[in-house]
Amino acid sequence: MSELFQMTRRSMLAGAAIAGALTPLVGAVSAHAEEAVAKIPPVDVASLPRVKVDLVKPPFVHAHTQKAEGGPKVVEFTLTIEEKKIVVDDQGTEVNAMTFNGSVPGPLMVVHQDDYVEVTLINPETNQLQHNIDFHSATGALGGGALTVVNPGESTVLRFKATKAGVFVYHCAPPGMVPWHVTSGMNGAIMVLPREGLTDGKGKSIAYDKVYYVGEQDFYVPRDEQGNFKKYESAGDAYADTLEVMRTLTPTHIVFNGAVGALTGDNALKAAVGEKVLIVHSQANRDTRPHLIGGHGDYVWATGKFRNPPDVDQETWFIPGGTAGAAFYTFEQPGIYAYVNHNLIEAFELGAAAHFAVTGDWNDDLMTSVRAPSGT
């Protein structure tokens, strides 16, 4: 174990060795939030209907309606924090990941604008570290981060009103340890649909047949003197060496949904000619440039905010770090489409690639081979 982490479990939880400048800010915001709660009566939500949602593992998304049915609801989600080892490539490279519900990224949550999101956050006793959750879709208290700090063996419940329509990142942001937790996989996304559903920006409704969630993740795995990726017993053991790699700002892996090949081959995303697919794409830490090779973004909300008119007919779109975006495409040809980060080094050398496997009939009018490759 590194010298930095030769400490008791209690001192680790206190963050004495790793707490940074954010610590007093979290404390101040938390105290102010508690004072505000005392002064401003909470909205009476007792009369609102409640819906309990069972989340599913990305790239899939839980059942939901695209248009709101009735008035606002309280939508209940449960996120259980899991610290676990994951393998991120076919070489057996390990990451001591921190996760929401065991997956990288955490599951996509879907609600409608003006719904209330009620999240139960559980940090099991079996974990070693302190965690919390910051919703970019929420207002106040560091996105809820100041109100949700939980040690192992604790849980908390946070409720916030989803006032902005769009797709938004959520991530862990504990005092002094924010980048470590985010780059260890502890991030996900929430989609807040307009109550009337998506439109083309000109009043025409658009509906998707399928929705997939792609979470792009940068990992920073330390190497030994021979250049081989190192393995550690726990996240705490890996912390000091991982921090050194993080400070180079050079990831060792940039992957979709937790590992190289997580969305290719047998794991390719399925669609059919004529199907309308919404792709939600998040990157909690670095900028990215999604591109669908052989297709387009018919409608693209690159920064994910549905009140803004979508861009149309895009070849590649830019999603800033700390943002989730959305792209809508109707597949027109069968075959394999590569969906990549179009920094092609990151796609083909570091792992940021997925496949869509599309079934259906070929349309010669859209593309045909006039003469096959030959030597004449």
Contacts in CASP RR format, 6 or more apart in sequence:
PFRMAT RR
TARGET T0000
AUTHOR 0000-0000-0000
METHOD contacts of the structure
MODEL  1
MSELFQMTRRSMLAGAAIAGALTPLVGAVSAHAEEAVAKIPPVDVASLPR
VKVDLVKPPFVHAHTQKAEGGPKVVEFTLTIEEKKIVVDDQGTEVNAMTF
NGSVPGPLMVVHQDDYVEVTLINPETNQLQHNIDFHSATGALGGGALTVV
NPGESTVLRFKATKAGVFVYHCAPPGMVPWHVTSGMNGAIMVLPREGLTD
GKGKSIAYDKVYYVGEQDFYVPRDEQGNFKKYESAGDAYADTLEVMRTLT
PTHIVFNGAVGALTGDNALKAAVGEKVLIVHSQANRDTRPHLIGGHGDYV
WATGKFRNPPDVDQETWFIPGGTAGAAFYTFEQPGIYAYVNHNLIEAFEL
GAAAHFAVTGDWNDDLMTSVRAPSGT
1 233 0 8 1.000
1 236 0 8 1.000
1 237 0 8 1.000
2 237 0 8 1.000
2 239 0 8 1.000
2 240 0 8 1.000
2 241 0 8 1.000
3 240 0 8 1.000
4 17 0 8 1.000
4 18 0 8 1.000
4 239 0 8 1.000
4 240 0 8 1.000
5 12 0 8 1.000
5 17 0 8 1.000
5 236 0 8 1.000
5 237 0 8 1.000
5 239 0 8 1.000
5 240 0 8 1.000
7 16 0 8 1.000
7 17 0 8 1.000
9 128 0 8 1.000
11 17 0 8 1.000
12 128 0 8 1.000
12 129 0 8 1.000
12 236 0 8 1.000
13 129 0 8 1.000
13 130 0 8 1.000
13 151 0 8 1.000
13 152 0 8 1.000
15 130 0 8 1.000
15 175 0 8 1.000
15 176 0 8 1.000
15 177 0 8 1.000
18 176 0 8 1.000
18 177 0 8 1.000
18 180 0 8 1.000
18 239 0 8 1.000
19 175 0 8 1.000
19 176 0 8 1.000
19 177 0 8 1.000
20 175 0 8 1.000
20 176 0 8 1.000
21 176 0 8 1.000
22 173 0 8 1.000
22 175 0 8 1.000
22 176 0 8 1.000
22 178 0 8 1.000
23 175 0 8 1.000
23 176 0 8 1.000
25 142 0 8 1.000
26 142 0 8 1.000
26 145 0 8 1.000
26 146 0 8 1.000
26 149 0 8 1.000
26 175 0 8 1.000
27 146 0 8 1.000
27 175 0 8 1.000
29 140 0 8 1.000
29 141 0 8 1.000
29 142 0 8 1.000
29 146 0 8 1.000
30 141 0 8 1.000
30 146 0 8 1.000
30 147 0 8 1.000
30 149 0 8 1.000
33 140 0 8 1.000
33 141 0 8 1.000
33 146 0 8 1.000
33 147 0 8 1.000
43 161 0 8 1.000
45 74 0 8 1.000
45 116 0 8 1.000
45 159 0 8 1.000
48 72 0 8 1.000
48 73 0 8 1.000
48 74 0 8 1.000
48 116 0 8 1.000
49 73 0 8 1.000
49 74 0 8 1.000
50 73 0 8 1.000
50 74 0 8 1.000
50 75 0 8 1.000
50 76 0 8 1.000
51 73 0 8 1.000
51 74 0 8 1.000
51 75 0 8 1.000
51 76 0 8 1.000
52 76 0 8 1.000
53 62 0 8 1.000
53 75 0 8 1.000
53 76 0 8 1.000
53 77 0 8 1.000
53 109 0 8 1.000
54 62 0 8 1.000
55 62 0 8 1.000
55 77 0 8 1.000
55 78 0 8 1.000
55 79 0 8 1.000
55 101 0 8 1.000
55 107 0 8 1.000
55 109 0 8 1.000
56 62 0 8 1.000
56 107 0 8 1.000
57 101 0 8 1.000
57 102 0 8 1.000
57 103 0 8 1.000
57 107 0 8 1.000
58 103 0 8 1.000
58 105 0 8 1.000
58 106 0 8 1.000
58 107 0 8 1.000
58 108 0 8 1.000
58 213 0 8 1.000
58 214 0 8 1.000
58 215 0 8 1.000
58 257 0 8 1.000
59 212 0 8 1.000
59 213 0 8 1.000
59 214 0 8 1.000
59 257 0 8 1.000
59 263 0 8 1.000
59 269 0 8 1.000
60 212 0 8 1.000
60 213 0 8 1.000
61 107 0 8 1.000
61 108 0 8 1.000
61 110 0 8 1.000
61 191 0 8 1.000
61 211 0 8 1.000
61 212 0 8 1.000
61 213 0 8 1.000
61 280 0 8 1.000
62 107 0 8 1.000
62 108 0 8 1.000
62 109 0 8 1.000
62 110 0 8 1.000
64 110 0 8 1.000
64 193 0 8 1.000
66 193 0 8 1.000
66 197 0 8 1.000
66 198 0 8 1.000
66 207 0 8 1.000
66 208 0 8 1.000
67 193 0 8 1.000
67 195 0 8 1.000
67 196 0 8 1.000
67 197 0 8 1.000
68 112 0 8 1.000
68 113 0 8 1.000
68 115 0 8 1.000
68 193 0 8 1.000
68 195 0 8 1.000
68 196 0 8 1.000
68 197 0 8 1.000
71 114 0 8 1.000
71 195 0 8 1.000
72 112 0 8 1.000
72 114 0 8 1.000
72 115 0 8 1.000
72 116 0 8 1.000
73 111 0 8 1.000
73 112 0 8 1.000
73 115 0 8 1.000
73 116 0 8 1.000
74 115 0 8 1.000
74 116 0 8 1.000
74 118 0 8 1.000
74 159 0 8 1.000
75 109 0 8 1.000
75 111 0 8 1.000
75 115 0 8 1.000
75 116 0 8 1.000
75 117 0 8 1.000
75 118 0 8 1.000
76 118 0 8 1.000
76 119 0 8 1.000
76 120 0 8 1.000
77 109 0 8 1.000
77 117 0 8 1.000
77 118 0 8 1.000
77 119 0 8 1.000
77 120 0 8 1.000
78 119 0 8 1.000
78 120 0 8 1.000
78 122 0 8 1.000
79 100 0 8 1.000
79 101 0 8 1.000
79 106 0 8 1.000
79 107 0 8 1.000
79 119 0 8 1.000
79 120 0 8 1.000
79 121 0 8 1.000
79 122 0 8 1.000
79 133 0 8 1.000
80 100 0 8 1.000
80 101 0 8 1.000
80 102 0 8 1.000
80 122 0 8 1.000
80 124 0 8 1.000
81 98 0 8 1.000
81 99 0 8 1.000
81 100 0 8 1.000
81 121 0 8 1.000
81 122 0 8 1.000
81 123 0 8 1.000
81 124 0 8 1.000
81 127 0 8 1.000
81 131 0 8 1.000
81 150 0 8 1.000
81 172 0 8 1.000
81 186 0 8 1.000
82 98 0 8 1.000
82 99 0 8 1.000
82 100 0 8 1.000
82 101 0 8 1.000
82 102 0 8 1.000
82 124 0 8 1.000
82 127 0 8 1.000
83 96 0 8 1.000
83 97 0 8 1.000
83 98 0 8 1.000
83 99 0 8 1.000
83 127 0 8 1.000
83 128 0 8 1.000
83 129 0 8 1.000
83 234 0 8 1.000
83 235 0 8 1.000
84 96 0 8 1.000
84 97 0 8 1.000
84 99 0 8 1.000
84 102 0 8 1.000
85 94 0 8 1.000
85 95 0 8 1.000
85 96 0 8 1.000
85 97 0 8 1.000
86 94 0 8 1.000
86 95 0 8 1.000
86 97 0 8 1.000
86 104 0 8 1.000
86 258 0 8 1.000
86 259 0 8 1.000
87 93 0 8 1.000
87 94 0 8 1.000
87 95 0 8 1.000
87 259 0 8 1.000
88 94 0 8 1.000
88 95 0 8 1.000
88 219 0 8 1.000
88 221 0 8 1.000
88 253 0 8 1.000
88 255 0 8 1.000
88 258 0 8 1.000
88 259 0 8 1.000
88 260 0 8 1.000
89 253 0 8 1.000
89 259 0 8 1.000
89 260 0 8 1.000
89 351 0 8 1.000
90 260 0 8 1.000
91 229 0 8 1.000
92 229 0 8 1.000
93 221 0 8 1.000
93 229 0 8 1.000
93 252 0 8 1.000
93 253 0 8 1.000
94 221 0 8 1.000
94 229 0 8 1.000
94 231 0 8 1.000
94 232 0 8 1.000
95 184 0 8 1.000
95 185 0 8 1.000
95 219 0 8 1.000
95 221 0 8 1.000
96 184 0 8 1.000
96 232 0 8 1.000
96 234 0 8 1.000
96 235 0 8 1.000
96 236 0 8 1.000
96 237 0 8 1.000
96 238 0 8 1.000
97 104 0 8 1.000
97 184 0 8 1.000
97 185 0 8 1.000
97 186 0 8 1.000
97 235 0 8 1.000
98 129 0 8 1.000
98 131 0 8 1.000
98 172 0 8 1.000
98 181 0 8 1.000
98 184 0 8 1.000
98 185 0 8 1.000
98 186 0 8 1.000
98 235 0 8 1.000
99 106 0 8 1.000
99 185 0 8 1.000
99 186 0 8 1.000
100 106 0 8 1.000
100 107 0 8 1.000
100 133 0 8 1.000
100 172 0 8 1.000
100 186 0 8 1.000
100 187 0 8 1.000
100 188 0 8 1.000
101 107 0 8 1.000
103 257 0 8 1.000
103 258 0 8 1.000
104 185 0 8 1.000
104 215 0 8 1.000
104 217 0 8 1.000
104 257 0 8 1.000
104 258 0 8 1.000
104 259 0 8 1.000
105 185 0 8 1.000
105 187 0 8 1.000
105 188 0 8 1.000
105 189 0 8 1.000
105 213 0 8 1.000
105 215 0 8 1.000
105 217 0 8 1.000
105 257 0 8 1.000
105 258 0 8 1.000
105 282 0 8 1.000
105 284 0 8 1.000
106 187 0 8 1.000
106 188 0 8 1.000
106 189 0 8 1.000
107 188 0 8 1.000
107 213 0 8 1.000
108 188 0 8 1.000
108 189 0 8 1.000
108 190 0 8 1.000
108 191 0 8 1.000
108 213 0 8 1.000
108 280 0 8 1.000
109 117 0 8 1.000
109 189 0 8 1.000
109 190 0 8 1.000
109 191 0 8 1.000
110 190 0 8 1.000
110 191 0 8 1.000
110 193 0 8 1.000
111 117 0 8 1.000
111 162 0 8 1.000
111 190 0 8 1.000
111 191 0 8 1.000
111 192 0 8 1.000
111 193 0 8 1.000
112 162 0 8 1.000
112 192 0 8 1.000
112 193 0 8 1.000
112 194 0 8 1.000
112 195 0 8 1.000
113 162 0 8 1.000
113 163 0 8 1.000
113 164 0 8 1.000
113 165 0 8 1.000
113 192 0 8 1.000
113 193 0 8 1.000
113 194 0 8 1.000
113 195 0 8 1.000
114 161 0 8 1.000
114 162 0 8 1.000
114 163 0 8 1.000
114 195 0 8 1.000
115 161 0 8 1.000
115 162 0 8 1.000
115 192 0 8 1.000
116 159 0 8 1.000
116 160 0 8 1.000
116 161 0 8 1.000
116 162 0 8 1.000
117 135 0 8 1.000
117 137 0 8 1.000
117 138 0 8 1.000
117 159 0 8 1.000
117 160 0 8 1.000
117 161 0 8 1.000
117 162 0 8 1.000
117 190 0 8 1.000
118 157 0 8 1.000
118 158 0 8 1.000
118 159 0 8 1.000
119 133 0 8 1.000
119 157 0 8 1.000
119 158 0 8 1.000
119 159 0 8 1.000
120 155 0 8 1.000
120 156 0 8 1.000
120 157 0 8 1.000
121 131 0 8 1.000
121 132 0 8 1.000
121 133 0 8 1.000
121 148 0 8 1.000
121 150 0 8 1.000
121 155 0 8 1.000
121 156 0 8 1.000
121 157 0 8 1.000
121 158 0 8 1.000
122 150 0 8 1.000
122 155 0 8 1.000
123 130 0 8 1.000
123 131 0 8 1.000
123 150 0 8 1.000
123 151 0 8 1.000
123 152 0 8 1.000
123 153 0 8 1.000
123 154 0 8 1.000
123 155 0 8 1.000
124 152 0 8 1.000
124 153 0 8 1.000
125 152 0 8 1.000
125 153 0 8 1.000
126 152 0 8 1.000
127 152 0 8 1.000
127 153 0 8 1.000
128 152 0 8 1.000
128 234 0 8 1.000
128 235 0 8 1.000
128 236 0 8 1.000
129 152 0 8 1.000
129 174 0 8 1.000
129 177 0 8 1.000
129 235 0 8 1.000
129 236 0 8 1.000
130 149 0 8 1.000
130 150 0 8 1.000
130 151 0 8 1.000
130 152 0 8 1.000
130 174 0 8 1.000
130 175 0 8 1.000
130 177 0 8 1.000
131 149 0 8 1.000
131 150 0 8 1.000
131 172 0 8 1.000
131 174 0 8 1.000
131 181 0 8 1.000
131 186 0 8 1.000
132 144 0 8 1.000
132 145 0 8 1.000
132 146 0 8 1.000
132 148 0 8 1.000
132 149 0 8 1.000
132 150 0 8 1.000
132 172 0 8 1.000
132 173 0 8 1.000
132 174 0 8 1.000
133 144 0 8 1.000
133 145 0 8 1.000
133 148 0 8 1.000
133 158 0 8 1.000
133 170 0 8 1.000
133 171 0 8 1.000
133 172 0 8 1.000
133 173 0 8 1.000
134 142 0 8 1.000
134 143 0 8 1.000
134 144 0 8 1.000
134 145 0 8 1.000
134 170 0 8 1.000
134 171 0 8 1.000
134 172 0 8 1.000
134 173 0 8 1.000
135 143 0 8 1.000
135 144 0 8 1.000
135 160 0 8 1.000
135 168 0 8 1.000
135 170 0 8 1.000
135 190 0 8 1.000
136 143 0 8 1.000
136 168 0 8 1.000
136 169 0 8 1.000
136 170 0 8 1.000
136 322 0 8 1.000
136 323 0 8 1.000
136 324 0 8 1.000
137 160 0 8 1.000
137 162 0 8 1.000
137 164 0 8 1.000
137 166 0 8 1.000
137 168 0 8 1.000
137 170 0 8 1.000
137 190 0 8 1.000
137 192 0 8 1.000
138 144 0 8 1.000
138 160 0 8 1.000
139 160 0 8 1.000
139 161 0 8 1.000
139 163 0 8 1.000
141 147 0 8 1.000
142 173 0 8 1.000
143 160 0 8 1.000
144 158 0 8 1.000
144 160 0 8 1.000
145 173 0 8 1.000
147 156 0 8 1.000
147 158 0 8 1.000
148 156 0 8 1.000
148 158 0 8 1.000
149 156 0 8 1.000
149 174 0 8 1.000
149 175 0 8 1.000
150 156 0 8 1.000
162 190 0 8 1.000
162 192 0 8 1.000
164 192 0 8 1.000
164 305 0 8 1.000
164 307 0 8 1.000
165 192 0 8 1.000
165 193 0 8 1.000
165 194 0 8 1.000
165 305 0 8 1.000
165 306 0 8 1.000
165 307 0 8 1.000
166 191 0 8 1.000
166 192 0 8 1.000
166 193 0 8 1.000
166 301 0 8 1.000
166 304 0 8 1.000
166 305 0 8 1.000
166 306 0 8 1.000
166 307 0 8 1.000
166 326 0 8 1.000
167 189 0 8 1.000
167 190 0 8 1.000
167 191 0 8 1.000
167 192 0 8 1.000
167 280 0 8 1.000
167 282 0 8 1.000
167 301 0 8 1.000
167 304 0 8 1.000
167 324 0 8 1.000
167 325 0 8 1.000
167 326 0 8 1.000
168 189 0 8 1.000
168 190 0 8 1.000
168 191 0 8 1.000
168 192 0 8 1.000
168 304 0 8 1.000
168 324 0 8 1.000
169 187 0 8 1.000
169 188 0 8 1.000
169 189 0 8 1.000
169 282 0 8 1.000
169 284 0 8 1.000
169 322 0 8 1.000
169 323 0 8 1.000
169 324 0 8 1.000
170 187 0 8 1.000
170 188 0 8 1.000
170 189 0 8 1.000
170 190 0 8 1.000
171 181 0 8 1.000
171 182 0 8 1.000
171 186 0 8 1.000
171 187 0 8 1.000
171 188 0 8 1.000
171 284 0 8 1.000
172 178 0 8 1.000
172 181 0 8 1.000
172 182 0 8 1.000
172 186 0 8 1.000
172 187 0 8 1.000
173 181 0 8 1.000
173 182 0 8 1.000
174 181 0 8 1.000
179 246 0 8 1.000
179 285 0 8 1.000
180 239 0 8 1.000
180 242 0 8 1.000
180 243 0 8 1.000
180 246 0 8 1.000
182 284 0 8 1.000
182 285 0 8 1.000
183 217 0 8 1.000
183 218 0 8 1.000
183 219 0 8 1.000
183 220 0 8 1.000
183 246 0 8 1.000
183 285 0 8 1.000
184 219 0 8 1.000
184 235 0 8 1.000
184 242 0 8 1.000
185 217 0 8 1.000
185 219 0 8 1.000
185 258 0 8 1.000
187 217 0 8 1.000
187 282 0 8 1.000
187 284 0 8 1.000
187 285 0 8 1.000
188 215 0 8 1.000
188 282 0 8 1.000
188 284 0 8 1.000
189 213 0 8 1.000
189 215 0 8 1.000
189 280 0 8 1.000
189 282 0 8 1.000
189 324 0 8 1.000
191 280 0 8 1.000
191 324 0 8 1.000
191 326 0 8 1.000
192 306 0 8 1.000
193 306 0 8 1.000
194 306 0 8 1.000
194 307 0 8 1.000
196 205 0 8 1.000
197 205 0 8 1.000
197 207 0 8 1.000
198 205 0 8 1.000
198 206 0 8 1.000
198 207 0 8 1.000
198 208 0 8 1.000
198 278 0 8 1.000
198 299 0 8 1.000
198 306 0 8 1.000
198 328 0 8 1.000
199 205 0 8 1.000
199 206 0 8 1.000
200 206 0 8 1.000
200 299 0 8 1.000
200 309 0 8 1.000
200 310 0 8 1.000
200 312 0 8 1.000
201 309 0 8 1.000
201 310 0 8 1.000
202 309 0 8 1.000
206 276 0 8 1.000
206 299 0 8 1.000
206 328 0 8 1.000
207 276 0 8 1.000
208 276 0 8 1.000
208 277 0 8 1.000
208 278 0 8 1.000
208 328 0 8 1.000
209 275 0 8 1.000
209 276 0 8 1.000
209 277 0 8 1.000
210 271 0 8 1.000
210 275 0 8 1.000
210 276 0 8 1.000
210 277 0 8 1.000
210 278 0 8 1.000
211 277 0 8 1.000
211 278 0 8 1.000
211 279 0 8 1.000
211 280 0 8 1.000
212 269 0 8 1.000
212 277 0 8 1.000
212 278 0 8 1.000
212 279 0 8 1.000
212 280 0 8 1.000
213 280 0 8 1.000
213 281 0 8 1.000
213 282 0 8 1.000
214 256 0 8 1.000
214 257 0 8 1.000
214 263 0 8 1.000
214 279 0 8 1.000
214 280 0 8 1.000
214 281 0 8 1.000
214 282 0 8 1.000
214 290 0 8 1.000
214 339 0 8 1.000
214 354 0 8 1.000
215 256 0 8 1.000
215 257 0 8 1.000
215 258 0 8 1.000
215 281 0 8 1.000
215 282 0 8 1.000
215 283 0 8 1.000
216 254 0 8 1.000
216 255 0 8 1.000
216 256 0 8 1.000
216 281 0 8 1.000
216 282 0 8 1.000
216 283 0 8 1.000
216 286 0 8 1.000
216 288 0 8 1.000
216 341 0 8 1.000
216 352 0 8 1.000
217 253 0 8 1.000
217 254 0 8 1.000
217 255 0 8 1.000
217 256 0 8 1.000
217 257 0 8 1.000
217 258 0 8 1.000
217 284 0 8 1.000
218 251 0 8 1.000
218 253 0 8 1.000
218 254 0 8 1.000
218 283 0 8 1.000
218 285 0 8 1.000
218 286 0 8 1.000
219 251 0 8 1.000
219 252 0 8 1.000
219 253 0 8 1.000
219 254 0 8 1.000
219 255 0 8 1.000
220 242 0 8 1.000
220 245 0 8 1.000
220 246 0 8 1.000
220 248 0 8 1.000
220 250 0 8 1.000
220 251 0 8 1.000
220 252 0 8 1.000
221 229 0 8 1.000
221 230 0 8 1.000
221 242 0 8 1.000
221 245 0 8 1.000
221 252 0 8 1.000
221 253 0 8 1.000
222 229 0 8 1.000
222 230 0 8 1.000
222 238 0 8 1.000
222 241 0 8 1.000
222 242 0 8 1.000
222 244 0 8 1.000
222 245 0 8 1.000
223 229 0 8 1.000
223 230 0 8 1.000
223 252 0 8 1.000
224 230 0 8 1.000
229 252 0 8 1.000
230 238 0 8 1.000
230 241 0 8 1.000
232 238 0 8 1.000
232 241 0 8 1.000
245 252 0 8 1.000
251 286 0 8 1.000
251 350 0 8 1.000
252 350 0 8 1.000
253 260 0 8 1.000
253 350 0 8 1.000
253 351 0 8 1.000
254 286 0 8 1.000
254 341 0 8 1.000
254 346 0 8 1.000
254 350 0 8 1.000
254 351 0 8 1.000
254 352 0 8 1.000
255 261 0 8 1.000
255 262 0 8 1.000
255 350 0 8 1.000
255 351 0 8 1.000
255 352 0 8 1.000
256 262 0 8 1.000
256 263 0 8 1.000
256 351 0 8 1.000
256 352 0 8 1.000
256 353 0 8 1.000
256 354 0 8 1.000
257 263 0 8 1.000
257 354 0 8 1.000
260 351 0 8 1.000
261 267 0 8 1.000
261 351 0 8 1.000
261 353 0 8 1.000
261 354 0 8 1.000
262 354 0 8 1.000
263 269 0 8 1.000
263 339 0 8 1.000
263 353 0 8 1.000
263 354 0 8 1.000
263 355 0 8 1.000
264 353 0 8 1.000
264 354 0 8 1.000
264 355 0 8 1.000
265 355 0 8 1.000
265 357 0 8 1.000
268 336 0 8 1.000
268 354 0 8 1.000
268 355 0 8 1.000
268 356 0 8 1.000
268 357 0 8 1.000
269 339 0 8 1.000
269 354 0 8 1.000
269 355 0 8 1.000
269 356 0 8 1.000
269 357 0 8 1.000
270 356 0 8 1.000
270 357 0 8 1.000
270 358 0 8 1.000
270 359 0 8 1.000
271 277 0 8 1.000
271 331 0 8 1.000
271 356 0 8 1.000
271 357 0 8 1.000
271 358 0 8 1.000
271 359 0 8 1.000
272 331 0 8 1.000
272 358 0 8 1.000
272 359 0 8 1.000
272 360 0 8 1.000
273 331 0 8 1.000
273 332 0 8 1.000
273 333 0 8 1.000
273 334 0 8 1.000
273 358 0 8 1.000
273 359 0 8 1.000
273 360 0 8 1.000
273 361 0 8 1.000
274 330 0 8 1.000
274 331 0 8 1.000
274 332 0 8 1.000
275 330 0 8 1.000
275 331 0 8 1.000
276 328 0 8 1.000
276 329 0 8 1.000
276 330 0 8 1.000
277 328 0 8 1.000
277 329 0 8 1.000
277 330 0 8 1.000
277 331 0 8 1.000
277 356 0 8 1.000
278 326 0 8 1.000
278 327 0 8 1.000
278 328 0 8 1.000
279 290 0 8 1.000
279 292 0 8 1.000
279 326 0 8 1.000
279 327 0 8 1.000
279 328 0 8 1.000
279 329 0 8 1.000
279 339 0 8 1.000
280 324 0 8 1.000
280 325 0 8 1.000
280 326 0 8 1.000
281 288 0 8 1.000
281 290 0 8 1.000
281 319 0 8 1.000
281 324 0 8 1.000
281 325 0 8 1.000
281 326 0 8 1.000
281 327 0 8 1.000
282 319 0 8 1.000
282 322 0 8 1.000
282 323 0 8 1.000
282 324 0 8 1.000
282 325 0 8 1.000
283 319 0 8 1.000
283 321 0 8 1.000
283 322 0 8 1.000
283 323 0 8 1.000
283 324 0 8 1.000
284 321 0 8 1.000
284 322 0 8 1.000
285 321 0 8 1.000
285 322 0 8 1.000
286 321 0 8 1.000
287 318 0 8 1.000
287 319 0 8 1.000
287 320 0 8 1.000
287 321 0 8 1.000
288 318 0 8 1.000
288 319 0 8 1.000
288 321 0 8 1.000
288 341 0 8 1.000
288 343 0 8 1.000
288 352 0 8 1.000
289 316 0 8 1.000
289 317 0 8 1.000
289 318 0 8 1.000
289 319 0 8 1.000
289 341 0 8 1.000
289 342 0 8 1.000
289 343 0 8 1.000
290 316 0 8 1.000
290 317 0 8 1.000
290 319 0 8 1.000
290 327 0 8 1.000
290 339 0 8 1.000
290 340 0 8 1.000
290 341 0 8 1.000
290 342 0 8 1.000
291 315 0 8 1.000
291 316 0 8 1.000
291 317 0 8 1.000
291 339 0 8 1.000
291 340 0 8 1.000
291 341 0 8 1.000
291 342 0 8 1.000
292 327 0 8 1.000
292 329 0 8 1.000
292 337 0 8 1.000
292 338 0 8 1.000
292 339 0 8 1.000
292 356 0 8 1.000
293 337 0 8 1.000
293 338 0 8 1.000
293 339 0 8 1.000
293 340 0 8 1.000
294 333 0 8 1.000
294 337 0 8 1.000
295 329 0 8 1.000
295 331 0 8 1.000
295 332 0 8 1.000
295 337 0 8 1.000
296 313 0 8 1.000
296 314 0 8 1.000
296 315 0 8 1.000
296 329 0 8 1.000
297 312 0 8 1.000
297 313 0 8 1.000
297 314 0 8 1.000
297 315 0 8 1.000
297 317 0 8 1.000
297 327 0 8 1.000
297 328 0 8 1.000
297 329 0 8 1.000
298 312 0 8 1.000
298 313 0 8 1.000
298 327 0 8 1.000
298 328 0 8 1.000
298 329 0 8 1.000
298 330 0 8 1.000
299 310 0 8 1.000
299 311 0 8 1.000
299 312 0 8 1.000
299 327 0 8 1.000
299 328 0 8 1.000
300 310 0 8 1.000
300 311 0 8 1.000
300 312 0 8 1.000
300 314 0 8 1.000
300 317 0 8 1.000
300 326 0 8 1.000
300 327 0 8 1.000
300 328 0 8 1.000
301 308 0 8 1.000
301 310 0 8 1.000
301 311 0 8 1.000
301 325 0 8 1.000
301 326 0 8 1.000
301 327 0 8 1.000
302 311 0 8 1.000
302 314 0 8 1.000
302 317 0 8 1.000
302 318 0 8 1.000
302 319 0 8 1.000
302 325 0 8 1.000
303 319 0 8 1.000
303 320 0 8 1.000
303 323 0 8 1.000
303 325 0 8 1.000
304 323 0 8 1.000
304 324 0 8 1.000
304 325 0 8 1.000
304 326 0 8 1.000
306 326 0 8 1.000
310 328 0 8 1.000
311 317 0 8 1.000
314 327 0 8 1.000
316 342 0 8 1.000
317 325 0 8 1.000
317 327 0 8 1.000
319 325 0 8 1.000
331 337 0 8 1.000
331 356 0 8 1.000
331 358 0 8 1.000
332 363 0 8 1.000
332 366 0 8 1.000
333 358 0 8 1.000
333 362 0 8 1.000
333 363 0 8 1.000
333 366 0 8 1.000
333 367 0 8 1.000
334 358 0 8 1.000
334 359 0 8 1.000
334 360 0 8 1.000
334 361 0 8 1.000
334 362 0 8 1.000
335 357 0 8 1.000
335 358 0 8 1.000
335 359 0 8 1.000
336 355 0 8 1.000
336 356 0 8 1.000
336 357 0 8 1.000
336 358 0 8 1.000
337 355 0 8 1.000
337 356 0 8 1.000
337 358 0 8 1.000
338 353 0 8 1.000
338 354 0 8 1.000
338 355 0 8 1.000
339 353 0 8 1.000
339 354 0 8 1.000
339 355 0 8 1.000
339 356 0 8 1.000
340 347 0 8 1.000
340 348 0 8 1.000
340 352 0 8 1.000
340 353 0 8 1.000
340 354 0 8 1.000
341 347 0 8 1.000
341 352 0 8 1.000
341 353 0 8 1.000
343 352 0 8 1.000
346 352 0 8 1.000
347 353 0 8 1.000
END
